[in-house]
Amino acid sequence: MTVMLYCVLGPMTKQISHSKVVVDLKNNRLEFSFAETITRNDLNTLYTDVRFCVADLKTDFDVISDFSSSKVIRLESIPTIRKIMNYLITNGVREVIRVVQDDRLIYKQFLNLALNIPGYKPEYCATRQDALNRLEFNIKRNGIRLQIPSISVELVFDDIQEHGRLIDISVTGCAISGCRSQPELAKEILLIFPFEQNDTPRLSLKAKVVRSSKRGIFAVQFIDMDNQHKNILWQSILAEIQRVEK
Protein backbone atom coordinates (compact mmCIF):
# COMPACT_ATOMS: atom_id res chain seq x y z
CA MET A 1 0.00 0.00 0.00
CA THR A 2 1.35 3.35 -0.95
CA VAL A 3 0.15 6.92 -0.74
CA MET A 4 0.49 10.09 -2.78
CA LEU A 5 -0.32 13.37 -1.10
CA TYR A 6 0.12 16.62 -3.02
CA CYS A 7 0.18 20.08 -1.57
CA VAL A 8 0.30 23.09 -3.85
CA LEU A 9 1.45 26.41 -2.47
CA GLY A 10 2.02 29.48 -4.54
CA PRO A 11 1.40 33.21 -4.76
CA MET A 12 -1.55 34.87 -6.50
CA THR A 13 -3.96 32.02 -5.78
CA LYS A 14 -7.66 32.14 -5.05
CA GLN A 15 -8.41 32.09 -1.34
CA ILE A 16 -10.54 29.23 -0.01
CA SER A 17 -12.56 29.68 3.18
CA HIS A 18 -13.21 25.97 3.86
CA SER A 19 -11.17 22.87 3.10
CA LYS A 20 -12.82 20.29 0.89
CA VAL A 21 -12.19 16.93 -0.76
CA VAL A 22 -13.56 15.35 -3.93
CA VAL A 23 -13.23 11.90 -5.49
CA ASP A 24 -11.71 11.25 -8.91
CA LEU A 25 -13.03 7.75 -9.60
CA LYS A 26 -11.39 7.47 -13.02
CA ASN A 27 -7.90 7.94 -11.56
CA ASN A 28 -8.66 6.33 -8.17
CA ARG A 29 -7.67 9.51 -6.40
CA LEU A 30 -8.71 11.97 -3.71
CA GLU A 31 -8.24 15.66 -4.40
CA PHE A 32 -8.04 18.08 -1.48
CA SER A 33 -8.29 21.87 -1.52
CA PHE A 34 -7.27 23.40 1.80
CA ALA A 35 -8.36 26.66 3.39
CA GLU A 36 -6.16 29.71 3.93
CA THR A 37 -5.98 28.97 7.66
CA ILE A 38 -6.24 25.31 8.62
CA THR A 39 -8.23 24.99 11.86
CA ARG A 40 -9.57 22.13 13.96
CA ASN A 41 -13.22 22.79 13.12
CA ASP A 42 -12.42 22.96 9.42
CA LEU A 43 -10.55 19.65 9.49
CA ASN A 44 -13.15 17.90 11.64
CA THR A 45 -15.70 18.52 8.90
CA LEU A 46 -13.17 17.45 6.29
CA TYR A 47 -12.45 14.20 8.16
CA THR A 48 -16.11 13.22 7.92
CA ASP A 49 -16.08 13.88 4.17
CA VAL A 50 -12.85 11.90 3.74
CA ARG A 51 -14.41 8.77 5.21
CA PHE A 52 -17.29 8.92 2.74
CA CYS A 53 -14.94 9.57 -0.18
CA VAL A 54 -12.50 6.77 0.61
CA ALA A 55 -15.39 4.29 0.59
CA ASP A 56 -15.74 4.93 -3.16
CA LEU A 57 -12.08 4.20 -3.95
CA LYS A 58 -10.07 1.05 -4.51
CA THR A 59 -7.01 0.12 -2.47
CA ASP A 60 -3.79 1.85 -3.59
CA PHE A 61 -5.45 5.19 -4.26
CA ASP A 62 -3.53 8.45 -4.58
CA VAL A 63 -4.14 11.79 -2.88
CA ILE A 64 -3.55 15.28 -4.24
CA SER A 65 -3.65 17.95 -1.54
CA ASP A 66 -3.77 21.50 -2.82
CA PHE A 67 -2.44 23.95 -0.23
CA SER A 68 -2.04 26.82 -2.69
CA SER A 69 -4.40 29.00 -0.63
CA SER A 70 -3.01 27.93 2.74
CA LYS A 71 -0.77 30.07 4.92
CA VAL A 72 -0.65 28.38 8.30
CA ILE A 73 -1.69 25.26 10.23
CA ARG A 74 -3.03 26.07 13.69
CA LEU A 75 -1.66 23.83 16.44
CA GLU A 76 -5.18 22.90 17.53
CA SER A 77 -5.69 21.10 14.20
CA ILE A 78 -2.75 18.69 14.54
CA PRO A 79 -4.74 15.86 16.22
CA THR A 80 -7.21 15.89 13.32
CA ILE A 81 -4.38 15.96 10.79
CA ARG A 82 -3.09 12.79 12.44
CA LYS A 83 -6.56 11.21 12.28
CA ILE A 84 -6.82 11.92 8.57
CA MET A 85 -3.31 10.61 7.90
CA ASN A 86 -3.95 7.41 9.84
CA TYR A 87 -7.30 6.87 8.13
CA LEU A 88 -5.67 7.15 4.70
CA ILE A 89 -2.86 4.79 5.73
CA THR A 90 -5.14 2.08 7.10
CA ASN A 91 -7.44 2.27 4.07
CA GLY A 92 -4.83 1.72 1.39
CA VAL A 93 -3.45 5.07 0.26
CA ARG A 94 -0.52 4.45 -2.08
CA GLU A 95 1.81 7.42 -2.45
CA VAL A 96 2.07 10.79 -0.72
CA ILE A 97 3.30 13.84 -2.61
CA ARG A 98 2.85 17.31 -1.21
CA VAL A 99 3.14 20.16 -3.64
CA VAL A 100 4.44 23.01 -1.51
CA GLN A 101 6.72 25.90 -2.32
CA ASP A 102 9.61 25.71 0.13
CA ASP A 103 9.60 29.43 0.97
CA ARG A 104 6.20 29.22 2.64
CA LEU A 105 5.64 28.97 6.39
CA ILE A 106 3.32 26.00 5.99
CA TYR A 107 6.10 24.03 4.28
CA LYS A 108 8.32 24.52 7.34
CA GLN A 109 5.41 23.46 9.54
CA PHE A 110 5.11 20.20 7.60
CA LEU A 111 8.81 19.48 8.10
CA ASN A 112 8.54 20.13 11.84
CA LEU A 113 5.48 17.90 12.13
CA ALA A 114 7.34 15.06 10.43
CA LEU A 115 9.97 15.17 13.18
CA ASN A 116 7.40 14.73 15.93
CA ILE A 117 4.45 12.68 14.72
CA PRO A 118 4.37 9.30 12.95
CA GLY A 119 2.77 9.03 9.54
CA TYR A 120 3.47 8.66 5.85
CA LYS A 121 6.55 10.20 4.27
CA PRO A 122 5.47 12.46 1.41
CA GLU A 123 7.28 13.70 -1.63
CA TYR A 124 7.24 17.46 -2.26
CA CYS A 125 6.60 19.33 -5.51
CA ALA A 126 6.44 23.04 -6.29
CA THR A 127 3.23 22.98 -8.35
CA ARG A 128 0.19 20.81 -8.82
CA GLN A 129 1.22 20.08 -12.40
CA ASP A 130 4.56 18.74 -11.15
CA ALA A 131 2.61 16.49 -8.81
CA LEU A 132 0.38 15.22 -11.60
CA ASN A 133 3.42 14.55 -13.77
CA ARG A 134 5.05 12.59 -10.99
CA LEU A 135 1.92 10.51 -10.55
CA GLU A 136 1.77 9.78 -14.26
CA PHE A 137 5.41 9.16 -15.12
CA ASN A 138 7.19 7.98 -11.96
CA ILE A 139 7.62 4.30 -11.21
CA LYS A 140 4.89 3.28 -8.77
CA ARG A 141 6.07 2.25 -5.33
CA ASN A 142 5.13 -1.14 -3.94
CA GLY A 143 4.32 0.28 -0.54
CA ILE A 144 3.80 3.59 1.21
CA ARG A 145 6.76 4.88 3.18
CA LEU A 146 6.02 5.60 6.83
CA GLN A 147 7.97 7.62 9.38
CA ILE A 148 8.09 6.74 13.07
CA PRO A 149 10.14 9.27 15.08
CA SER A 150 12.90 8.07 17.43
CA ILE A 151 12.93 4.43 16.34
CA SER A 152 16.25 2.60 16.62
CA VAL A 153 17.00 -0.50 14.54
CA GLU A 154 19.63 -3.15 15.18
CA LEU A 155 21.81 -4.42 12.30
CA VAL A 156 23.86 -7.61 12.11
CA PHE A 157 26.36 -8.25 9.28
CA ASP A 158 29.88 -9.72 9.00
CA ASP A 159 29.84 -10.56 12.73
CA ILE A 160 29.23 -6.85 13.40
CA GLN A 161 26.35 -5.67 15.55
CA GLU A 162 25.32 -2.07 14.89
CA HIS A 163 22.51 0.32 15.73
CA GLY A 164 21.01 2.96 13.46
CA ARG A 165 18.07 5.34 13.23
CA LEU A 166 15.07 4.38 11.13
CA ILE A 167 14.33 7.15 8.61
CA ASP A 168 11.34 5.55 6.92
CA ILE A 169 9.92 2.09 6.28
CA SER A 170 7.49 0.30 3.96
CA VAL A 171 6.60 -3.36 3.44
CA THR A 172 9.37 -3.62 0.83
CA GLY A 173 12.29 -1.88 2.53
CA CYS A 174 13.53 0.96 4.69
CA ALA A 175 16.13 3.73 4.99
CA ILE A 176 18.58 3.92 7.91
CA SER A 177 21.16 6.43 9.15
CA GLY A 178 23.51 6.94 12.08
CA CYS A 179 25.57 3.72 11.89
CA ARG A 180 29.26 3.89 12.74
CA SER A 181 29.93 0.88 10.48
CA GLN A 182 27.79 0.99 7.35
CA PRO A 183 27.21 -2.19 5.32
CA GLU A 184 28.44 -2.19 1.73
CA LEU A 185 26.21 -2.02 -1.32
CA ALA A 186 24.58 -5.40 -2.11
CA LYS A 187 25.45 -6.73 1.36
CA GLU A 188 22.82 -8.98 2.92
CA ILE A 189 22.10 -8.07 6.54
CA LEU A 190 19.75 -8.90 9.39
CA LEU A 191 17.57 -6.10 10.76
CA ILE A 192 15.93 -6.26 14.17
CA PHE A 193 13.09 -3.80 14.81
CA PRO A 194 11.52 -3.00 18.19
CA PHE A 195 8.10 -4.03 16.84
CA GLU A 196 6.02 -6.55 18.73
CA GLN A 197 5.12 -9.74 16.85
CA ASN A 198 2.91 -12.34 18.53
CA ASP A 199 3.91 -11.04 21.98
CA THR A 200 7.59 -11.07 20.94
CA PRO A 201 9.06 -7.60 21.54
CA ARG A 202 11.21 -7.60 18.38
CA LEU A 203 10.76 -8.32 14.68
CA SER A 204 13.70 -9.69 12.64
CA LEU A 205 13.93 -9.34 8.85
CA LYS A 206 16.54 -10.19 6.23
CA ALA A 207 17.47 -7.36 3.86
CA LYS A 208 19.87 -6.35 1.09
CA VAL A 209 21.54 -2.95 0.79
CA VAL A 210 20.36 -1.36 -2.48
CA ARG A 211 21.47 2.28 -2.09
CA SER A 212 23.98 4.19 0.01
CA SER A 213 25.25 7.75 0.28
CA LYS A 214 28.24 9.57 1.71
CA ARG A 215 25.90 11.26 4.20
CA GLY A 216 25.68 8.02 6.15
CA ILE A 217 22.23 7.07 4.86
CA PHE A 218 21.53 3.76 3.17
CA ALA A 219 18.44 1.96 1.90
CA VAL A 220 17.66 -1.74 2.04
CA GLN A 221 15.19 -4.02 0.34
CA PHE A 222 13.64 -6.78 2.41
CA ILE A 223 14.21 -10.29 1.06
CA ASP A 224 12.33 -13.57 1.48
CA MET A 225 9.11 -11.58 1.98
CA ASP A 226 5.91 -13.29 0.84
CA ASN A 227 2.47 -11.73 1.29
CA GLN A 228 2.07 -13.27 4.74
CA HIS A 229 5.33 -11.74 5.99
CA LYS A 230 4.44 -8.38 4.40
CA ASN A 231 1.13 -8.42 6.23
CA ILE A 232 2.86 -9.23 9.54
CA LEU A 233 5.28 -6.34 8.99
CA TRP A 234 2.49 -3.94 8.00
CA GLN A 235 0.41 -4.77 11.07
CA SER A 236 3.51 -4.41 13.26
CA ILE A 237 4.22 -0.95 11.80
CA LEU A 238 0.63 0.19 12.34
CA ALA A 239 0.70 -1.09 15.92
CA GLU A 240 3.96 0.79 16.55
CA ILE A 241 2.48 4.01 15.16
CA GLN A 242 -0.50 3.65 17.49
CA ARG A 243 1.81 2.96 20.43
CA VAL A 244 3.95 6.04 19.72
CA GLU A 245 0.86 8.24 19.44
CA LYS A 246 -0.46 7.30 22.89
N, C-alpha and C positions, 0 to 999 in steps of 0.2 A: 504494500500500500504506500502510495506516495502522494504528496500534496503540492499544489502550486498556488501560491498566494501572491497577488500583484498589487502594489500600492503605487499610485501615480501622484506625484507632487510636482507642481510647477506654478509659475506666476501667471497672472492674467487668466485665471480660471473662474468659472461660474461658481458662486457660493451655494452650498447646499445646507439647508437648515436641519434636516433629519437624515440619518444614515438609512440606507435601504439595500436590499439584496433581491436579485432576480435570477431565474433559472434559464440557462441556455441548454435545452434538452439536446439539440443537434450535436453540440460539442461536449456534452456531459460536463457542464461547467457552472459554477456559481459566479455571479458578477456583483461585487459590492461597490457602492458609492458612499463614502463617509462624509459626515458633516464637518463644518469648519472647526467646531470644538466638540471633541468626543467625550460625552458624559455618561454617567452610569445609567440614567433613565433612558437615554437614547439607545444605548447598547442592550439594555434589558428588553426593549421592544424588538430590536434587531435579532436578538437571540431566539425569541419566539418564532420570528419569520424564518430564520435559518433552519430550524427543526422541520418546518413544513416543506421548505425547499429541498433539503437533503433527501427527504423521502421520495422525491421524484427522480433522483439521480441513481446511476449505477456506481458500484464500487470503482475506485481509482478515478474519481472525478477531480477536476482542477478548480482552482479558485483565483479569480482576478479581483483584487481589492484596489479600488481607485481612491487614493487619498489626496487627489489634486486640489481639493478644496479645504483640506484639513491643515490646521496650524498647530494644535496641541492636543495631547491626551491628558485628561484630568486624572489624578491619582485614584480618585474614587471609582473610576471605570475599570481599573486593572483586574479585579476579581471576575468581572463579566468577560473581559478579553480572554482570560484563562478558560472560562467556561466554553466560550465559542471555539477556541483553539482545541480544547480537549474533545469537544463534540465532533469537530471535523476529523480529528485523528482517529477516534474510535469508530467512525462511520465510513472510513475508506478514502479520505482525501489523498491525492497522489503526489503532488509537487507544490511547493510553496515558493512563489516569486513575488516579492514586493517591489513595486515600481515607485521609487522615492528618490527625489533629488537630494544629494548628500549635504547640501548647504541649509537644509530646513531643520528646524528644531525637532519636529516630529521624527525625523530620521535618527537623530541622536537619542531620542527617547526609546525608539525600538531597540537600538544597540544596548542601551542600559537595561532594558527589560530582559533581553536575552541572557544577560549575565546573572540574573537573579531568579528567573522563573523558568521551569521546564516547559518544553513545547517543541514544535517543529522548527527546523532550521531553514529559513527562507533564502531564496536568491533575491538580489536587488537589481532593479532596472531604473533608468532615468525617465522613461516614458511608457505609456500604455502600449504603444506600437512595438517598442522593444520587447515588452513582455509577451505580446501576442506572437512575435517572431520567434521568441525562445520556445514558446509552447509548440509552435508548428515545426520548427527545424531542429531543435535539440534532440539528442538521443534520450528517450524516456527512461527514467530511473526505475529500478525494480522495487524500490521501497522508499518511503518517506524518511528523511533524515531527522532525527530527534535530538534535542539538546537537554541534558540533565546536569545542572550546575553542580560543581564540587564532587564529581564522581571519580574515584581512583580505580585504575584497572591494573591487574598484575600480569606481567609477561614472563614467559619461560621460553628460552631458546639457547642452544649451545651451552647447556649447563649453567646459564646465566639467569638469575631471577631479578626482574626489574619492576619498577612501578612507574606508571605514567598517568596523565590526566586525559579523561575521555572528552574529546571535543564534540563529536556527534556520533550517532549510531543509527543503523537501519537493520532490516532483517538480512541484508546481504553483506554488510561490512561496517567499518567504523574508522574514525580518524583519532589519532592519539598524539599527545605532545608531552614534553617534560621528562623524557627518559635520559639518563646519563649515558647508557649504552643503547644505541638504536640499532635494531636489526636491519640487515642489508636487504636490498631489493630482491624479491622472489624468495626470500627466506620464509620457511614455514615455522609458525610459532604457536604457542598455546596461550590463550587469553583467559583470565579468570576475573569475572565480574562480580561485584557484590550484590547480585540479584538473587532473590530467593527462588528456588525451584523445588517444588514438592517438599517443603519444609527444610530444604537444604539451603544454607545462607549464601551459597556461591554458585555461579553458573560458569562452566568451563566450555570453551569453544576453540576449535582449531581454525587457524587463519593463515593467509599468505600475504606478504607485503607486496602491494601493487604500485604504490607511489611513495616517494619520500622527497623532502626538501631540506635545504641547508638551514632552515629556520627551526629545525628540530621537530617538525611535524611529519608524520607518515600515515598512510592509509592502508588498511588491510581488507581483504575479501575473505569472508568466512568460507570454509571448505567442508565437504561432507555434510551439507545442509539440505535435507529433504523437506517437504512441506510440513511434516510433523515437527521437526526441529525448529523450523522458522516460526511456526505457531507458538511453540514453547518460548522462544526468544521474545517474540512480540508481546505475549502476555506478561512476561517477566519485565519488559521495558515499561509497559503500561502500569503495572503494579508499582514499579519503582517511582514513576512520575507521581502517582497518587500518594505514595509514602512521603516523598519530598514536599509535596504541597500541603501536607497536614501541619 
